[in-house]
Amino acid sequence: MLDIGINLGFGKLDESLTDEEMYHGEIDLAVRAEALGYDSVWAVEHHFSDYSMCPDNLLLLANVAGQTKQIKLGTGAVIVPWNDPLRVAEKALMLDTISRGRLLLGVGRGLSRQEYVPFRIPLEETRERFDEASQMIFEAVETGVIEGSGPFYPQPRAELRPGPRGSFLDRRYCVAGSPDSITSAVDLRARLMSFIVRPVPDLMGNFNTYREKFEQRHGEVAPPICLNVNMYCHEDDALAQERHFEYISRFFHSNVDHYEMAGEHFATTKGYERYADNAKRIQEAGLQGAADKYAETALWGNPERILGQIEEIRDVLGDFEIIVAPCFGGMPYDQARASLELFAREVLPKARSLNGRKVSFAAV
């Protein structure tokens, strides 16, 4: 059965909303998702701007845990270099305990200079910091003990309380797009999570690299690829297209600004060289042209169109999970709720049967 979750973005691109109204709008979507039958709810970690503001997604998910009973709770993701690995492991174990084993622990490296500068961490250190700390975190939530001898996070051995209530081996996720990040995901024995910014066929090189390396390293077929994608569903296909492209364009412009995606600094920043190619594509297409191409990669339209889009992904990708972002670009929450409900009613039951084949490289 295809797992389908939702992702909370915590963007405040509607200037008429207060921060408090935005937060309660996002939490309302999370609570509704359980009643509508979604499998999981995920929360990002972002700081310091209206692009997205969720400085502690484990804390946020603890609130959601208290209002729900069975939906899984995912961090999409804890940005490891911004956090003390000891505190991440402690909070993860506590949340897993109070939610009775519902935590899906996703980690990532981060990208924005606007976020890294206030944390006083050079972008050039992020790869080493991520690799050192993420290994400590996953080992700690598995064993209940954390320790480390690395240069960034020297950690005396400490027993964590509460201790683990169950294994996280099938609940590890890693946001990865670059070759180095894919290697890290494999080393962590984590499921690969990808935020879709280009058509899935264009990303198959990365996905197949992950699958091949995972199978070689761990001696088993890689787990499903986890896709995170914007979604807007409306019965009127033309209206869905109009609204989707409006909101996705606003979101894309905010994303480019937040990450300086059209900038030239990536080419000379250790560990981020691949983003220079993204910047070149944006420069060549123009900002609005790039926004329109980005919008095409998302799920949008009436239920029939969206189901067809999911089928096309399945046919190309094989085994996968999907997480839909239902509110973005200043979309009013009444529209996001209606979209989420229509998707749950008309798309979700049929999409659950769209299992992709498991992809093995053992015979290659």
N, C-alpha and C positions, 0 to 999 in steps of 0.2 A: 504494500500500500504506500503510495506517494505521501510523504509527510509535507504538510503545508502550514507555514506559520506566518506571522506578521511582524514587521519591524517598526519600532517607534523611533522617529527621527528627531523630535524635539526642536524643529526649526521654527523660528518666529518671524516669518517673512510677511505676515499680515500685521502692519503697524498698528492697527486698531485693537489688537489683542494685548492684554497685559501678560507678563510672564506667568502669573498664576493661572490665568484662563487657558493659556497654552498647555501648561502642565496637566491641568485637569481634563482638557480635551484629549491629550495623549493617553492618560490613564484610563479614561472612559473607553477608548478604543481597545485597550488591553483587556479590560474586564468583559466587554462585549464579545471579544474574540473567543473566549471560553464558551459562552452561551451559544455562539454561532458554530462551534465545532472545529475551530482551528486547533492545530496540534501544539503550537508554541507561540510565545510572544518574546520578542527580542528588543533590547535597548542598546543604543549606541553610547559611546563616551566621547563627548566633545566639550570644549571650554571656550569661554571668553567672547563669544559673538552670537548674533542672532541666527547665523547659519545653522547652528545646532547647539543646544545648551543642556547637557546632561553630564555633570562633572563626576557622578558616581552611579554607574548603572546597577551595581550590586545593591546599593541602598534603594534605588528606584524599584528594582524587582522584588525587594523585600516587601515594599508597600503593595505591589500587585499580588504577591503571594498571600497576603492577608485578606485579599478580596476575592480570591479564587480558590479552587480545590484541586484541579487536576491538570490544567494547562502547563506545559513545560515552560521554563523560564531561562532565556538565553542572553548571554552578554555578547553583543555584536559590534564591538568587542571591548574587552578591557585592554586599553593601550598600555602595554607592559612598561615601557620606559618612563611613563609618567607616574608610576606607582611603586611603592615598596613591595617586593614579592612576599614578604612575611605578612603584610596586612591584606594583600589580595587573597592569599591562601586562607587566612583566618576568616575573612568575610565570606569567601566562597563556601567554606565548610559550615559556617553558621547558617547561611541562606539555604544550603542543601538540607540542613537539619530541620529548620523551621518549616520548610516547604515539603518535607517528607520525600526528598530525593528527586526534586523536579528540575534542578539546575543543569543547564547546558553551558559549559564554560568555554567561551570563545575568547581568543587573544589576538592582538594585532600590534603592529609596530608604529603606526601613525605616520603623518606626512607633512602636516602644516607647520611652516615656520611660525605662523601667528600663535600657535599653541606651544611649540617647543621653546620659543624665546622666554616666555614668562616662567617656564619650568627650569630655565637655566641649563638646558641640555643641548649640546651641539648636534645637528642632524648627522654629522659624521660618526657619532657614537651609537646611533640607534640600533644598528644591526647587532653589534656586540652586546649591548645592553639587553636587547630582546632575547637573544639566544641564551644568555646566561640566566636571566630571571625567569623566562618561561619554563625552562627545564626544572628550576627550583620549585616553581608553583605547581606544576603537574605532578612532580614527585611528592610534594607535600600533601596535596589533596588525596593522593593515593595511599600514602603511608601514615599520614598524621604527624610526620616529623619533617622539619625544614632545616637545612643547613647549606652552606655554600662557602667556597674558598676562592671565588672569582674576584677580579679586580674592582668590579663595580658594586657588587652586593656581598661583601664578606659577611657571613651569617653564622654565629655560633649555633650549634645544634639546639633545637627547641622542640618540645612536644606541643602540638596544637590542640586546643580545646575550644569547641567540641571537636571530637575526632571524626574521621570519615564514617559515614553510615553505609557506603557502598562504593564500588569502583567507578572511576570516571573514564575508563578506557574507551567506552562507546559514547562518551559525552564530551570529548575534546574537539574543539574547532579552532582553526587558525586562518585568519584572513591572509590570503597570499595571491600575488599577481606577478611578482618578479621571480626570476630563477632562484635567487637566494632565499626568498620567502617560501617558495615551493619546497626547497630542500629543508628549510626549518620545519615546515608542516609535517614532512615525512619523518624527520628526526623525532618530532614530538609524538608521532603516531596519532596525529590529529586529522580530523576531517577538514578538507579544504573548503573554505568559504570564499566566494567570489562576488564582489559587487559589480553587476553587469553594466559596463559602460560602452561596450561594443557588441555587435552580434555574436551569438554563441559560436557559430562556425569559425569566426576569427580568433576565438580563444581556445580552440581545441588543442593547439600545440602545447599550451600550458597545462591543460587538463590531462592530456595523455602523458606528459612528462611526470606529473604527480602520480598518476596511476602506475606507470612503469616503475618509478623509483620506490613507491610504497610496496609494491609486490616484491621487488628485489630485496628490499630491506627487511620486510616483516614476514615474507613467505606466505602471504594471503592476498586475496583480491582487495583492492582499495575500497573503502566505504564510499557511499554516494557523494558526488559533488554537491555542495550546497550553494544554490544561487540566490542572491539577494537582489530584487528588482522592483522598481516602481510599478504601481498598478492603479488604473482607474477604470471602473466598470460602470456602464450605464446602458439601459435598454435601447436608447436612441444612439445608434452608432455614430452619426454625424456630430451630435452634441458631445459624445464621449471624446471624439477626436479633438474637437474645438477646445474643450476644457483641459484635456490632458496636455495638449501642446502648449497651452497658456501657462499652466502650472509647472510643467517640466522645464519650460524655457526659463521661468523665474528661478527655479531650483538650480538649473545648470549654471546660470550666470552667477548665482551666489556661491556655488561649488567652485567655479573657476576662480572667483575672487578669494575665497577662503584658502584654497590650496595654491594660489598663484600658478594655476595650471598652464597659463600661457607664458610663464616666465622662462628665463634662460638659466636660472641657477641650478636646475636639476642636472644639467650636463656636467657640472663641475662639483657635484655633491656626492661623496662616496656613498654607495648603496642605493642611490636614487636615479641612476643614469637612464633607466628605461623610461622614466617619466619625461625625459627630454623628447622622446618620440611622440608622446601624447601632446606635448606643447607644440611640436612642429605640425601635427595634424590640425590642431585648433587654429594655429596661425595661417595655415594654408586654406582651411575651409571658411575662415571668418567665424566670429563668435556665434552669430545667429545660425549660420550653416551647421556649425558643430553642435549647437543646441538641438536643431532639428534631427540630426543624425542620432544624437543621444536619445531623443524622444522615441525614435523608431525602434530602439532596442528594448523598450519597456513593454509591459502588458497593458493594452488599452483597447477599448471598444465595447461592443455588446458581448454578452456571455458566449455566444457562438464563436465570435472572432477570437476572444481570449483563450477559449478552450483549444481552438486551432493553433494558436501561438504556442501553447504549452505542448501540444502534440508535436509540433515542429522541433521544439527544443529536445523533447524525448527522443525523437528519431535521430537527431544529430549526436546527442550527448550520452544516451544510454541511462544508466542508473543515476538518479539525482534527487535532491530535496529542493523545495522552493520556499522562499520567504518573501512575501509581498510587502512593500511599503505603501500603506494606503493613504497617507497624508503628506503632501510635500508642496513646496512652492507657494505657501500661503493659501492652500486650498481650505475653504470653510469646512468646519468639522461636520456640519450636517451633510455636506456632499461626500466627505470621506466615510461617514457612517453608512450612508445609503449605498455607496460603492462596495464597502466591506460586506454589507448584508446581502446585496445582490450576488456578489461573487460566491458567498457561502451557500446561497440558495440554489444558484443555477450552474455554477462552475465547479465548486469544490467536490460535490459527490461524484461527478463524472471524472474529474481530474485524479481523484484518488486511485482510480483503476489504471492510470497511465504509467504503470511500472516500466522503467527502462531495463534493458538487459545489463547484467553485470559485465564489465569490461575487463578481460584478463590479458596480460601480456606474456603469460607463462610459455606459450607456444611460439612466441615471436623470436 
